[in-house]
Amino acid sequence: MELSQLIEDLRERPSVQIEDNGDVVLKGSRCGGCDALAFPYRDACHKCGERTPEDTALGGAGELYSWTRVHVSSTLPTPYALGYVDLAGPGTGVRVFTQLVPATGDWQVGQKVKAVIADDVAGGWAFAQDTGEQEHA
């Protein structure tokens, strides 16, 4: 693979979209060769190397796999919470590393979470506890 192809694969793409009902949905890619899913979007498949990706919505709900609260940082105001979220849905198999809001939330492994717009977070989105209500962090 040429360097120009690698750089092209790292270009910026919107990673979320807001549905008409207000739900925040993560956008990724599905490989045209092996159907592997990736987040964020990738021009080359991480499993088979195929370069025929398709845009795909991965959903915005999931389950908290692991998390931590950061109390000391040289770059961000503290505290803040980070976690891995396993996206819900049949066959997604996508685990996302993300900021969790609010940082002082009562986080539990296995907890249901959903993507939300978070203006004070890099990238403009994060995951929050899924209370079944529309939220804007």
Backbone torsions as a table, in degrees:
resi	resn	phi	psi	omega
1	MET	NA	135.4	-179.2
2	GLU	-79.8	155.5	179.8
3	LEU	-58.5	-40.3	-179.3
4	SER	-61.6	-33.0	177.2
5	GLN	-69.5	-39.5	178.6
6	LEU	-63.8	-44.8	-179.9
7	ILE	-64.5	-41.1	177.9
8	GLU	-58.9	-37.8	-178.2
9	ASP	-66.2	-20.9	-177.2
10	LEU	-96.8	7.0	-177.3
11	ARG	-64.5	156.4	-179.9
12	GLU	-72.4	137.9	174.3
13	ARG	-141.5	148.2	175.4
14	PRO	-59.6	132.0	-177.5
15	SER	-100.9	-9.2	176.5
16	VAL	-138.2	157.6	170.9
17	GLN	-137.6	153.4	178.6
18	ILE	-104.9	122.3	-179.6
19	GLU	-75.4	165.0	179.5
20	ASP	-58.0	-30.4	-179.9
21	ASN	-84.9	2.3	178.1
22	GLY	95.1	-9.0	178.2
23	ASP	-66.2	142.6	176.1
24	VAL	-97.2	126.8	-176.0
25	VAL	-120.8	131.4	175.9
26	LEU	-77.9	139.4	179.5
27	LYS	-110.8	134.3	179.2
28	GLY	-139.7	-150.4	179.7
29	SER	-135.3	153.1	174.0
30	ARG	-120.6	128.7	-179.4
31	CYS	-68.3	132.7	177.3
32	GLY	-73.7	-14.0	-179.5
33	GLY	-94.1	-48.5	-173.9
34	CYS	-121.2	1.9	179.3
35	ASP	68.8	11.4	177.7
36	ALA	-64.4	142.4	177.8
37	LEU	-100.5	149.6	179.0
38	ALA	-144.4	147.1	171.7
39	PHE	-138.0	129.8	-3.2
40	PRO	-73.5	-177.4	-179.6
41	TYR	-52.9	137.8	177.4
42	ARG	-129.1	139.2	176.7
43	ASP	-77.6	-21.2	179.4
44	ALA	-124.8	136.8	-178.4
45	CYS	-69.1	135.0	179.0
46	HIS	-76.0	-12.3	-179.9
47	LYS	-100.0	-48.4	-173.0
48	CYS	-116.0	-8.8	178.4
49	GLY	82.1	-2.5	179.3
50	GLU	-58.3	146.0	-178.6
51	ARG	-114.3	45.2	179.2
52	THR	-127.4	59.7	-177.4
53	PRO	-76.7	157.4	173.5
54	GLU	-124.8	140.2	172.9
55	ASP	-61.3	140.0	177.2
56	THR	-149.7	143.8	174.9
57	ALA	-85.2	128.7	-177.4
58	LEU	-99.0	-4.5	-177.8
59	GLY	93.9	174.1	-178.3
60	GLY	-131.8	11.3	-179.7
61	ALA	-117.4	154.1	179.1
62	GLY	-171.8	-166.0	-178.4
63	GLU	-128.0	134.8	-179.3
64	LEU	-70.4	116.8	-178.6
65	TYR	-85.1	-41.3	-178.5
66	SER	-161.9	155.6	179.6
67	TRP	-156.3	164.4	174.6
68	THR	-150.0	154.6	174.9
69	ARG	-111.2	128.8	-178.3
70	VAL	-97.3	126.8	-178.9
71	HIS	-109.8	-15.5	179.8
72	VAL	-131.4	124.7	-180.0
73	SER	-150.1	144.1	177.0
74	SER	-93.6	-6.4	-174.3
75	THR	-121.8	-25.9	-176.2
76	LEU	-125.3	150.8	174.5
77	PRO	-63.8	142.7	-178.5
78	THR	-112.0	159.3	-3.6
79	PRO	-80.4	161.2	168.4
80	TYR	-143.8	157.3	-176.1
81	ALA	-116.6	140.3	177.9
82	LEU	-126.3	151.3	178.8
83	GLY	-160.3	165.9	170.8
84	TYR	-102.2	131.5	179.1
85	VAL	-119.3	127.5	172.3
86	ASP	-87.2	116.4	-179.0
87	LEU	-67.0	141.7	179.8
88	ALA	-79.3	165.1	177.4
89	GLY	114.6	147.4	-177.1
90	PRO	-63.8	126.3	173.0
91	GLY	70.8	12.7	-178.7
92	THR	-69.1	-51.9	179.7
93	GLY	59.3	22.2	-178.3
94	VAL	-102.4	128.0	176.2
95	ARG	-113.4	127.5	-174.2
96	VAL	-112.9	132.9	172.3
97	PHE	-90.4	127.0	-170.0
98	THR	-151.1	162.1	170.7
99	GLN	-82.6	147.5	179.5
100	LEU	-112.8	135.8	179.2
101	VAL	-126.8	140.7	-4.3
102	PRO	-76.3	156.1	-177.2
103	ALA	-60.9	-31.4	-176.9
104	THR	-92.3	12.1	-179.3
105	GLY	-61.2	161.0	178.1
106	ASP	-87.6	80.6	-174.0
107	TRP	-82.7	140.3	179.3
108	GLN	-138.3	135.8	174.1
109	VAL	-58.6	135.4	-178.9
110	GLY	90.8	-5.8	-178.6
111	GLN	-68.8	144.0	175.4
112	LYS	-76.4	132.0	-179.3
113	VAL	-134.7	164.3	177.3
114	LYS	-145.1	154.5	178.5
115	ALA	-72.5	140.0	178.1
116	VAL	-138.3	156.7	172.3
117	ILE	-76.2	129.7	-178.4
118	ALA	-134.6	98.5	-173.4
119	ASP	-61.2	-27.6	-176.2
120	ASP	-95.5	15.5	-179.3
121	VAL	-116.2	140.6	176.8
122	ALA	-56.3	132.7	-178.5
123	GLY	91.1	-18.6	175.3
124	GLY	82.7	7.7	178.7
125	TRP	-146.0	159.6	178.9
126	ALA	-157.6	-174.7	173.1
127	PHE	-112.7	144.2	179.0
128	ALA	-130.6	164.1	176.5
129	GLN	-60.3	136.2	-179.9
130	ASP	-86.4	103.6	-179.5
131	THR	-98.1	-0.6	-177.8
132	GLY	86.1	2.7	-179.7
133	GLU	-113.6	157.3	174.6
134	GLN	-69.6	138.4	-177.8
135	GLU	-136.8	154.7	170.5
136	HIS	-139.8	107.8	-174.3
137	ALA	-77.6	NA	NA
